[in-house]
Amino acid sequence: MMPRALLAGFGLLLVAAAAFGQAPASGKRVHRLLIHNATVVDGNGTPASGPKDILIENNTIADVIPLDAVSLSRGGRGSTQADAVIDATGKYVLPGLINAHAHLQEERGGKPQPIEYELSIWLACGITTVRDVGSDTKRAIELRRQSAEGEIAAPRIFIYPMFGRPRNAAEARARVRELKGMGADGIKILGIDRDTMEAMEDEAHALGLRVAHHAGVEETNAWDDIRFGTTSIEHWYGIPDAAIDSGVQNFPSTYNYNNETDRFRYAGRLWREANPERLTKVLQAMVDGHVAWDPTLDIYEASRDLARAQTQPWFAQYLHPTLEEYFRPNPANHGSYFIGWSSTDEVFWKENYRLWMAALRQFDRLGGLIGMGDDAGFIYQMYGFGLIRGMELHQEAGFHPLKIIQQATGNNAKILGQENRLGRVRAGFAADLIVVNGNPLENLKVLYPTGVEEIRDGKAVRGGGIEWTIKDGIPYHAPTLLARVREIVAEARKHQ
């Protein structure tokens, strides 16, 4: 620990840097970067505190220094200790957001979409880390390398390739070894049989690979995740299924899981069939088995309010035409299932959300680990914007904004097994931070890069928005990134 007198003196030097330092250039790391006079929200659920100076050296948080009234009043004295300064007076600093359920997408429906579009929106929305749970694995590995070496403006990337459908235990183990050899950070399973799931999880644990399970209407459910040691359950299928008395949902005789209108229509009627007592046992067993839950609340929201989903305000300037076309109802595109969608479907889905959110609250009360991801690129959800919308939905579910920020930062870091270096505003951690114009504890909407309308001096003005996203010590000016996204979209629309 630094003696208090020396700490105060060091604080004076840093304050002096704020007085004389220059703002950083977007996309260029400096040796010492100072964030001055910030109110800090850590990723561990504790209240905001400040003002503080945050000193970044290269790609690491070197120190977080409380400022007192005396040191602030002497802000012009001393010599500079930083090569660049971000003045965070009146602003909030959070850990960089982590998107635990993302997809690297360079096409939608077979039509090209520039990866720069997606990566820039993520950074502009304050996302400094993504867990890619299904894309072109070789391409994702190259993007991970480019991000790590600072060759491209992108969040840090963790790769969980899709596992596929091996025919037996031997093939399952071989597939795990193959993915480990390719450099995967974990594995995403979907539509897997019980015997192959048991073999693959055993092999994955032996090789140090974490497992994300997107359960569906299939043989396996949350009891298998608990038994075999899955890291996280994605979405929510598999949890209420495990609590149905009859063991199977009451599907009509005409139901076809491969017909996505059928699939999502009756998914909206699943939670109501779960037995509350059995559900409590499932949730407690998940807690005891250290199975986390990444609910992706945003991605199904169109099912309960289609008109809202189709008219989100950022679509006007930021929706790429390739993605716009993919969203339109089309049985050929996964998630574009709104054919004959009715008010009755929406009512069922609204109840589904109420029960789903209640289960999340119960899981939290029991001690469960809740993360957050957006699964954007499907069902009218845009990259980055979807994660922030998910944060709003977690607030609707009953979580305090401090808890929500923890879910999107520190909790997601735990799911990744990176809690000792990501998801906190703490000395020694990776320099992944966001500087926000406004107080997200009062209004989560200030995290949207497009900002919010506020009343100041009796007039409506636009404020809020993330000003800086710092990933791995590299500062990115969020408005500059967003301007580039507008250019990409405007150019693509010229060629429609």
N, C-alpha and C positions, 0 to 999 in steps of 0.2 A: 504494500500500500504506500502511496506517496504521502509524505507528511503534509498536514493541512496548510502550513505556510507556503510550502513549495507548490502545492496544488493551486492555491490562490494566485501565486505569482505566474504560474503557467497559464491560468485562466486569463490574466491580464494580457499576456503575450498574444493569446488567441483572439481576444477582443480587439487588440490593436490590429491584428491581421484583418479583422472584419472592417475596420475603418479604412484600411489602405489597400486591401487586396482587390484583385480583379475577378469578375465572374468567370467561371470556367467556359471553355468552348464545348459545345455539344458534341459528344462522341469521342472526346479525347481525354484520356486519363492523365492526371498530373500526379507528381510525387506526393504532395500534401494538399489535401482538399479540406477546407473547413466549412462546416455548416454552422452558422452563428445564430445564437439567441432563439433556439427552437423550443417549442413545447413538444415533448416526446411521449409517444405511446409505444411502449414495449410490446413485444409479441407474447407476453406471458400472462396477460389478463389483468395486470395491475393498472391503477389509474394513471392518467396523464400527469406529467411533471415537467417543470421547467421554470425559468429558461435554462437551456443547456447549450454548450458548444459540443459538436461532434467532430473529432479530428480523424480523417481518413488518411492512411499512408498506403499508397499503391492500391491494393485490393482488399485491405483489412481496416476495420474500425480500430484505430489505435487508442482512442480514449473518448469517454463521455464525461464532460466536466460541468457540474452545476455552476451557475453564475449567481452571484449575489448582487444586491443593489450597489455596493461599493465598487465592485469590479466593472459593472455596467456603466457607472458614472465616469469611469476613467478610461473609456473606450479608445481614446486617441493616443495613449501612451505606450511606450515599449516598441519593440521591433517585430516585424511580421514573422510568423512561423508557418505560414501557408502559402502555397503557390497560387491558389485560387480560393475564392470565398463565395458561398451562397448565403445571402442574408435571409434568414428564416424568421425574422421578426414578425410576429402575428401569424405565423404559420405552424402547422403540425408536421412532425416527422414520424413516420411509421417504418417498420421493416418492409422491405419489398414484398408485394403480394405473391403468393405461390398458388399456381393453378394445378391442382392435383389430378385433373381429368381433362386433358387437352389432346388435340390431334393436329399434327403438322400436315397441312393440306396445300398442295400446289395444283390441285384441280378439283372441280366439283362437277359431277355428272359427266366426266370425261372431257371437260373443257378446261383449259389452263387458267390458273389464277396465280399471280406472282407471290412467292413466299414472303417478299418484302412487305407486302400488304398486311399479312397476318402478324408478322414479327413486330412491325412498327406499331400496330394497334395495341398489341400486348404491352409493349414498353410504355406507350402513351397512357395506358390504363394502370400503370404502376406494377405490372407483373414482371418480376425479375427471375422467376423460376417456373418452368412447366414440367409436368410429368406427361410425356407423350405416350398415350396408351393405344397406339395403333396407327401406323402409317407405313410408308416405305422405309424399312429398317435401315438399309444401307445408306439411303439418303439422309435419314435422321441422324445416323452416326456421324456423317460428314458435317451436318449442320451443328451438331453438338461440339465437334472439334473447332469449327470456325467461331462459334460463340465463345468457347473457352479461351481461345487465343486472341479474341478481340478483333477478328477479321470482319465480322458482320455485326450490325446492331440487332441484338437478339437476347432474349432471356437465356439463362443457363438451362440446359435441357437434360432431363433424365428419361431414358428410353425403356419402355416396357412393351416389347413387341407382342402382337397377337400370337397366341400359342397354336391355334389351329385345332384340328380334330384327329389326333392320333388314334389308331385302331386298337392298340393294346398298351399294356404297361411298359413293355420294352421300348416301343416307339415313343412313348411319352418321355421316358428317361433320356432317350437319345436326343429328342427335340430340346429338352432343357439344356443338355450339354452343348448342343449346337448354338443355342442363343447365348449361352455363357461365353462360348468361343468367339462369337461375333462382337462381344463387348456390351451386351445388354445390362442394364441396371436392375431389371426386374422382368416380370412376365405378366401379361394380361390374358386371363382365361375367359372364355365365352362359349356357352353351349357344350360343356364338357360332361362326360360320363363319370360316374362315381369311381370306378376302378382306375381309370386313367388319371383322374384328379388326384387320387391318393398317391399314385406313383410319382406324378410330376411334382407335387408339393414336397414329397420326401426328398426328391432329387434337388429341387430348388433350395430347400433349407440347407442341404449338405453343401451346396455351392455358393451359399450366401446371397441368393436372389430372392427379393420380395415378390409377393403375388397380389395382384389386384383382380378381383372377381366381379365381372359383369354377369350376374346371374340372370337367367331368363326363365321361361316356363319350361323346366327341364328336370332331369332326375335329381340334380344336386340343389341344395338350398343352404340356408344359413347354418343348419346343423352340421353340414359337411365342412363349411368354412371353419366352424368352431373346432371340429374334430381334427382337421388336417393342418390348421395353423395358417389360414389365409391372413395376409396383412390388412387388406381393406376390402369391404364390400362396396361396389360402385352402384349408384342409383338406389334401388330399393327392392327390386324383385329378389326373391329368396328369403326375405325377412318375414313379411306377412304370410308368405306361402308356408313357412315352417310352423305357423301358428294356427293353421286351418284345421278344425276338428276332423273333417272328412279326409284330409290329406291332399285334396285337389279342389281348385276353385270350381264354382258352379257354372261352367261354360255351357252355352247353348249347343245343341247338336250340330249346328251349322258352322261352329267356330273353326277357323283355320289360322294357326299361329303365323304362317307365312304370309297371310293377307294382313298387311300392316294396319289397315283400318280396323279390322277385327281385333288385332293384337292390342292396339292402343285404346280402342273403345273399352275393352273389358279389363285392361290394366287399370282403368279408372274406376273399377268396381271391386278391386282386390282388397284394399285395406278394410273395407266394411265386413269382410268375411273372416278376418282374423279374430280368434278368441282372445280377449284381453288378458286372461290369466296365462294362457299358453304364450302369448306375446311377451309378457313380462319375463317368463322363463327363458325365452330365446334371447332377449336383450341382456339379461343378467349373464347368461352363458357367453355371449359375445364379449362382455366386459371381462369376465373371468379368463376367457381365452385370448384376450388382447387383440381382438378383431376390431379394427377401426371401421368407421362408416363415413363414406364420402357421398352425400345424398344428391348432389347436383340438382338442387331445387329449381334452378332456372330453366332447365332444358325441357321440362314438360309443361311449362306455364301456358303455352299456347293452347293446350288441351282444355284449360279452364276458362280462357278468354282469348279466342282466336282473333277478334278484331283488334285488341290491344297489341297482340304480338305482331300483327301485320302492319302496324302504323307507328312503330317506335321512332321517336324524333330523329335519331342519328342515322336512320336509313337514308334521309334526303341527301346527305353529302358523303356518307362513309360506306354505304352498301355497294360492294362490287357487283357489277351486273351478272357475273358468273354465279356468284352466291345467290343473288336475287332470283335468278332463273331456277336454281337448284331448290330453293324454298317452295316454289309453286307446287301445288298438289300434283304428284306424279308417282305412280306405283313403282317406277323404275329407280327412284331415289329414296334411299333409306331416310325415314323420318318425315317424308313429304306425304303424309297419309290423310290429309284433311279433305276427303272426298265424301260428301254427304254428312259432314259434321254438324251436329244439331245442338240446340239449346239443352236438350236432355243430356247429351254427352258432357256438356260443360258443367251442368249441375252435379253430375256424378263426380266429375274431376274436382270440383270445388270441395265436395265432401272428402274425396280422396286426400286432398292436400291437408284438410283439417286433421284427419286421423294420422296422416304421415307426420305432420309437424308435432302432434302430440306424442307420437312414438319417439321422435328425435329428442324432445324435452325429457321424456322418461329415460332414454338412453343416457343423456347427459347427467341426470340426477343420480343414476346408478354408477356413474364414474366412467362412462364410455368416452372414447376419443372420437370426436367429430371433426372431419376435415371439410374441404370445399373445392369443388371444381365446376367447370361450366359446360363441358362437352360441346362447345360452340362449333359452328359450321353446319349445324342441323337445326331443324324445327324453329326457324326464325330467330336464332340466337347468334349474335355476332361475337367474334373473338374479343376478349377483354371486357366489352360491355356486359357480356353474359355473366362474368364472374362478379362484377359489381352489383348487377341485378340479383344474383344469388345472395349477396350479402344483405340486400334489402329484404329478401324473402326469409333469411334466417332471423332478421329482426321481426318480421311478421310472425314467425314461429315462436317468438317469445324470448329470444336471446338478447342480452344487453350488448350494445355496440362494442364494449371492451372485449366481451367474449367472442363476438363475431370476428373482430380483428385477429384475435388469438387463433380462431379456427382457420383463418385464411393465411396465417403466417406460422406461428410456433407449432400449432397442431399439425399442419401440413408438413412441416419440417420433420416432425416425429414419424409421420407416415412414411416419409422418404428415408428415415434413418439418418437424418442430417441435423438433428436437434442440437448438436454441439458446435455447429458452424453457421446455420441458417435460421431465419425467422425471429431474430432478436436484434434490438438496438443495444449492443453490448460490446465492450472492448474485447478484441480477439476474434470476433465473428466476421464473416465475410461482409464486405461493404455493399450490401444490398439494401437500399433505403429509398423512400419516396418523400418528397417535400410537397405538402398539400396546402393550397390556398383555401383555408377554411378549417372548420372543426368537424371532422367526420363523426365524432361522438355525439354531436348535435344533429347532424344531417349527413347520412352516408352518401347522399347524392353529390356532395362536393368531390367525391372520388372520380366521378365521370369526367373524362377529359374535356367534354363539351361544356362543363361548368353548370351552374344553376342560376336561376333568376332570384334576385334578392331585392328587398326594399331598403334603400339608403337615402336618408334625407328626403323621404317622401317620394322617391323616384325608383322605378324598376330598373335595375342594372344587372348585368351578368357577371357573376363572380365564381369563385370556386375553381375546381380543376386541379389536377396534379401539375406542378410547375417543373419539377425535376424528378426523374427516375434514375437512380444510381445503381447500376448493376456491376458487381465485381470491381467497384471503384471507378467505373467509367460513368460520368454524368451525361445523361441524355435529356435535352430540353423537350419536355412533352409537347408544348405547342408547335415546335418545329417538326417533330415527328408526325403530329396530326396534320399539319399543312402538307406534308409529303403524301400522306394517305389520301387527302383530298385530290391531290394531283394525279395519283394513280387511278382513282375512281373516275375522275373527270376525263382522263385520257381514254380509259376503257370504254366509257359511255359514247365517246365519239365514234367508236368502231362497231357499235351495236348494229 
